[in-house]
Amino acid sequence: MREIVIESFGKINLALDVLYKREDNYHEINTIMQEISLRDRLTFTDEKEDIIIESEDKEMPLDSTNLVYQAWEKMKSTYGINRGLRVKIEKNIPIAAGLAGGSSNCAATLKAINQIWDLKVSQKELMTIGKSLGADIPFCILGGTVQAKGIGEDLTTLRPFKDRLILLANPGFGISTEYAYKQVDLNANYYDIDTIVKSIEEDNTYQVASKLKNKLEESIIKEHPIIDEIKTIMIQNGALGSLMSGSGPTVFGIFDNQEKLETAKTKLSQSIEKVYSCKTI
């Protein structure tokens, strides 16, 4: 029985602007996505029929609502292949956390099926299939440092912003992407995403950290002030900049010093259960 293990990496948004609501009810965005080293591990094995999803994470759905299940169904119908799959998910990325954990698991499943079923599907084709399942999935297939427009599928690869020290703090509750977008103020001014792109291209960590912005953040902070409290603790303990990632509620900080990061981690861990140190990749 063939077995494939794929690491499924999370992401943060270094900038996120929401421009307007489209006719298809999605929102037009302009964002910078950055892959991070916090990851799940998925183990795939062939089954004769049906899909079996296993995980020790009690919060994870193991049925058709899971994007892993939907990826399997999509690949079956797209390529006319009726084969099963067993997927064991070692979950480290918090669920509904603004870190694209579900999307990343979906991307990993598309890649795994491509290998196990020997489909020889190109990365571009996989990204097109991924788009039909979720806006972040094409990025999760591509990875790296990327500017994304449209609903998140129009991707431009940027200079790698890798090996930056990142601290993540998740306050222990989930926020659905749909809910976060319903709260956003579309009348607010547009963000200058081009400036942060320029800072990335110049490899200037300090400029990037000083320009972190997320239009979804303000309305979410009003309901959950703990997010602002986490940001404040990060800045007070040495973060160069701090921001809520994506639809939240996870907050990240960028550090230039491992000792400062560990100090901030210790401080946050006194009141926050889910605190992780990682790097951009």
N, C-alpha and C positions, 0 to 999 in steps of 0.2 A: 504494500500500500504506500503510495507516494505521499510524502509529508513536506510541506513548505512552511517556513517560519518567516514572517515579515514584521519588521518594526514599523509602528504606526505613530508618526510624530505629530505633536501639537503645533499650534501657531499662535502668534500674537499679532495684533494690528498696531503698527507704529503710528498710523494715522488712519482716520475713517471719517469721510464726509458723506452725508446723505443728501442728494441733490433734489430729487422730486419723486413722486409716486408715478409709476408708469401705467399705461393702459392695461397691461397684463397683471396689475396689482403688485408686482414686485417694485422695489425701490432702486432707482439709479444711484450708484455709489461711486466714489473714488477713494481707494484705500491702498495702503501698503501693508502687505502680509509678509510675515517673517516666520520661517520654520524654526522651531526650538527643539532642544534635545529631550524634553519631557515626552515620554512615549509609552504607548501600549505595545504589547507583543501578541500577535495573532498567529496561531498554529492551525494550518489547514491540512486536512486529509480527505481523500476521495471517499464518497459514499455512493452506493448504487442508485439511490433515489432519495428525494427529500433533503432538507437541510437541518442540521442539528447545531444550535449555537449554545456554547457552554461558557459560563463565567462565574467566578466566586463573588463578583460585585452584585449585591442584592438590589441595587438601584437600576441595573441594566435590564431592559426588556429583552427577552429571548425569542420573541415572536416576530410577526410580519411588520411590526412597527420599527424594528431595528433596521438601520440602513444596510447592514451586512446582508440581511435577508433580502432586502430589495435589490441589492447589487446582484445577488445570485439569480433572482427572478429575471432581472433585466438581461443578464448575459445569456440565460437559457432561451428567452424569447427572441433576442436579437440574432443569435447564431443557431437557433433550432436544435439545441442540444439538451437532452433530458438526462442530466446526471446530478447526483446528490453531492453534498459537501458537509463536512464536519468542521466547525470553527471553534477553537478554544481561545477566549479573549482574556488575557492578563491585563486588567484595567488599572492604569495609573493616572490617566488624564481624567479630571473630574467631569461628570456629566452635566450638560446644560450650563457650561462655565465660560463660554466665549473663547474657547481654545480649539474648537473644531475637532473635538475628540471623535464624535460620531462620523463626521465627514471623512476624517483620516482613516477610521476603520473601514469605511465604505471604499475608499481609494485603495487600501491594502487588499481588500477582497477582490476588487476588479483586477488588480495586478496578479493576485494569486491564481484566480480562475484562468486568466490568460496563460499562465505557466502550466498549471495542472492539466488543462484541457488542450494544451499545445495549439492555441488559436493563432498565434503570431500576429496579434492585433497591435498596431502601432500606438505609441504614447498619445499621439494626437487623436486617434479614434477612441482610446480609452477616456480621454478628457471630454470628448463629445458625449459619450455615454454617461460619464460622471455628471455633466451639466444637467442632464435630464433628471437626475436624482437629488441634486442639491447644489446651491450656488458656490459653496466653498470646495467642492470635490475636485474640480479641475486643478485648483491650486495645490491641493493635497497630493495629487498625482505628480505635479511638476516640482513642487518644493522650492527651497531657497529663499531669495528675497525678490518680491514681485509687486509691481503696481497693478492693481485690478480695477477695471471700470465695468460699465454695464451693470449686471446684477452680481458681478464678481467673476465672470467668465472671460472677460477681455483682458488677457494677461500680458504684461511686458516685464521681462526679466531685468532686474537691476544688478548693479555691482553687489557681490555677496557681502552682507553685513554680518559676517559670522564671527564666532568666538567672543561675543560680548557676554558679560556676566549678567544673568537675569534672575531676579527673585520673583516668585509668584505667590500670591496669597488669595485663597478662595474662602469667602466667609461662610460657606457651608449650606447655601441654598442655590437653587437653579433659577435661571431666567430664560424663557423661551425667546428665540430670535424674533418670532412673529410678534410677541408682546413688546419687546424692546423697540421695534420699528414703529409700532402703533403709537408709542409715546413721544417720538422725536418731533422737535419743532422744525418744520420744513421752511419756516420763514426766517430762520437764523441765517447769518451771512455764510457764504461759502468759505471753506478753509483753503489756505495757500499750500496745497499738497506739493506743488512744484518745488517749493523751497526745501522741503524735507527730502525730496528726491535728490535735489542738488547736494544736500549735505551727505546723503548716503553715497552718491557718486564720488564725493570728495573724501570719503572714508573718515568723516568727522563725527566721532561718537558724541562729543559734547554738544555740537549743533543739533544732531538728531534728537538727543535727549531733551534739549530745550524747546523743541518744537512739537512734542507729542500732543496729538489732539484727537478727540473722538466725539462726534456730534451726538451719539447715543448716550453719552455719559451723564449729561446734566439732568435729564429727566429721571434716570435711574437712581442717581444720587439723592434726589429729592425724596424718593420712596425708601431708599436704603442708605442712610448717612454713614453706615459702617464703611462703605466704599471710600468715601472721602477721608475717613479716619485712617484707613489703611494707607492711603496715598500720603497722608501727612506723616505717619510713622516712618514710611520708607524714606521720604525726603529728609526728615530730621535725623535719620541714621545713615545718611551718606549716599542715597540714590541720586543720580544725576538728573533723573526725571522719572515720573510715575504716571500711569494711565490705566483706566479700565480697558480690558481687551475685548474687542468686538461687542457683542450684546451683553457682556458681563455674566456674572458679577466679579470674575477674577481680575485682580489688579496686578500689574507687573511693575517692577522697577529696574532700571538699567544702572549698573554699577561699574566702576573702573578699578575696584579694589576688593579682593576676596574677603579680607578681614572686615571691611565695612558691611559687605553683604551678610556675613555670618552674624554680625552684631544685630543687623536689622531682622534677620531670620529669628534669632533668639528672642528679640523683643516682640515680634509679631506672634510667635508661637505661644506666648503667654495667654493670648486670648483667641487666636485663630488656629483651628485644628489642621487645616490643609495648607501648609506652607512648603514650597519646593524651590530648590536652587537648581538652575540649569544654564544652558548657554544657547545663543543663537547658532544655527548651523546652515 
